[in-house]
Amino acid sequence: MRLISLLTQEDNFIDLVGRRPTVPLKEKIIELMKEAPQGTIFYYDLNEVREVNGSGIHEVIIKPLEWLYDNYKSHEKFLILKNLSVEYDHLYNIQITCNKEKVSIIAQNEDTYEVIGNKAGEALLELLNLIYLHKQVSASDLAKKLNKKHTLISTHLTKLYEYRLISRQEEQLQEGGRQYIYNSLF
């Protein structure tokens, strides 16, 4: 995983408050994303962040996520959050903005994770939980486990991939053909 530091060299912390001060940071982040190699999983360490509001979250989290969504076919890249602060209400503020903008992002705290935002519905969250539990699965594995049609599971997995909540790689089958193997981001 690759840290995107939100700090300048002279800062110990940053506040993601307001649109105007966060636009240059957003532009720097998207440029880093463009230049990074395929398969890069970026993360923000929110230990660097104190105060947040909707405008700052929109610029620094939502717009880079939207760039990833729009470019998922040409840029195999992902973004997660780490170390959300209870003291500064990071989860609450990010959740409100993600819900409003209809995006989702994975947040990691130690060995647990949380999906922030309501872009992924309950059916997708069930699959997502299984992927993060097993770390790596195929559509066939999940279809058997859940007793669901393979095409339905494949469609849901594709959505999770397009939402940048999981990664995937193509695998050639010995009997011919191919399948995707879906992976948790951590």
N, C-alpha and C positions, 0 to 999 in steps of 0.2 A: 504494500500500500504506500501511497505517496502523499505526504502531508502538504497541504496548501496552507502555508502560514498566513494568517490574516493580519499579522503585525508588521509594522515597519521596524527598522533596526533599533530605533530609540524608544520604542514602546514596550511596556510590560503587559499591557492589555489593550483591548479595543472595544469601543461601543459601536454596535451596528444600529445606529439611530439616525433616521432621516435619509432621504434619497440623495441629496447633493453630495454629502461626504462619502457615500458608499459606491457611487457610480464608478469612480476610478478603480476602486478595488474590484468591482465586478468585471470591468474591462481587462484588468490584469489576470484575473482568474480564468476567464474565457480564453485569453491568449495562451495561458499555461496549458489549458485543456487541449487546445488545437495542436500545440507543439508536442505533446506527450505521445509516447508510443502506444500502439493498440494494446488493449487489455489493461490499461492503467486504472487502478481504483484509487481515486482521490479521497481524502478525508479532511474535514475541518476539525481541529481540536478546540472544542468550545471552552476549554480551560483558559484560552486566550481572550475570551469574550465575556464582557460583563453585561451591560444593558443592551437590550434588543427591542426593536419595534417593527411594526408591519412593513414600513418603507425600507428599512435596512435589510430585513429578511427577504423582502421581494427582490432587492438588487443583488444580494450576495448569495442567496440560496435558490430562490425561485428562478431567476433568469438564467443562471448556469444550468440548472436542471432542465429548463425549457430548451436550452441549446443542446444538451445531451439528448433529449427526446427527439428534437428535430433532426439530429445528425446521427442517430443510432446506427443507420446502415453503413455509414462511412467512418464512424468513430466508435470503436469498441471500448468505451470509457464509462466510468461510473463515479458516483459521489455519495459518500456516507458522512454522517456526523458522529463524533465521539465526545464523550464526557459532558453531557448536558448538565447544567447547573440548576439545582432546585432553588438555591438562593436567589438567582436572577430570573427565575420563571422561564427558562429557555424553552422547555417542552410546551408549555401553555401558549406562549407567543408564536412559536414556530407552527404548532398545530393549527391555530386559528388562521394563520396566513396560508398554510398549505391547503387547508380545507376550502378557503375562499378562492384560491387560485386553481383548485382541482389538480394538485400534484401530490406525490408521495415520495418519501425518502426514508431510508433506513438509518436509525440511530443505534449506536453500540455503546453500552455501558458495561465494562468488564466483560463477562461471558454472556450477557443477555443482549437482546436487541428489541427494538420497538419500531413499528411502522408508523411514521408520522404522516398524516394527511389521509384523506378518504378517497383517493383515486382508485385504489384497489378495494373491491367489495369483499364480502364475506367468503364467497367461493374461492377467490384468488388468495385470500389470506390463509385459508385452509391449506392450499398447496404451498404457499410461501413458508408456513410453519414446518411442513414436512421437509422442504428443501433445506431450511436452516437446521433442522434436526439431523438429517442424514448427510448434509454438506454437498452431496452430489447424487443426482438421480436422472433417470430418463423418463420420458412420457410413458413408456411401456410399464416401467416399475410402478409409477403412480397410478396408472389406469388399473393395474392388477390389485394394488393395495386398497384402492378406493372403490373398486368394482364399478368403474365408469368407463365410458367409451373413450378409446384412444384419441379420437379426433377432438373431443371436448377438452380433454386434458392438454393436448397439444396447443389448442387455441388459447387456453388460459395461460399456459407456460409462455407462449409467445407474447401475450400481453404483459406479463410480469417482466419479461426480458425488455420489451419496448419501454416499459416504465422505469427501466434501469435499476430494478430491485434485485435481479439475479443476473449472472453471466451464463454464457453457454459456449460450448465448442462442438464442432461437428466430428462425428466418429464414423468410420467405415465399418460396416458389419461384415463378419466372415462369410455369411450366407449371401452377401450382396446387398446393396442399398446402403443407406446411411441413416443415422439418427443423431439428434442433439443430446448432449449431456448437459444438464443444467446444474449450476453451482451457486452456493451461497457466496456472498461477497467477502465473508470472513469466517 
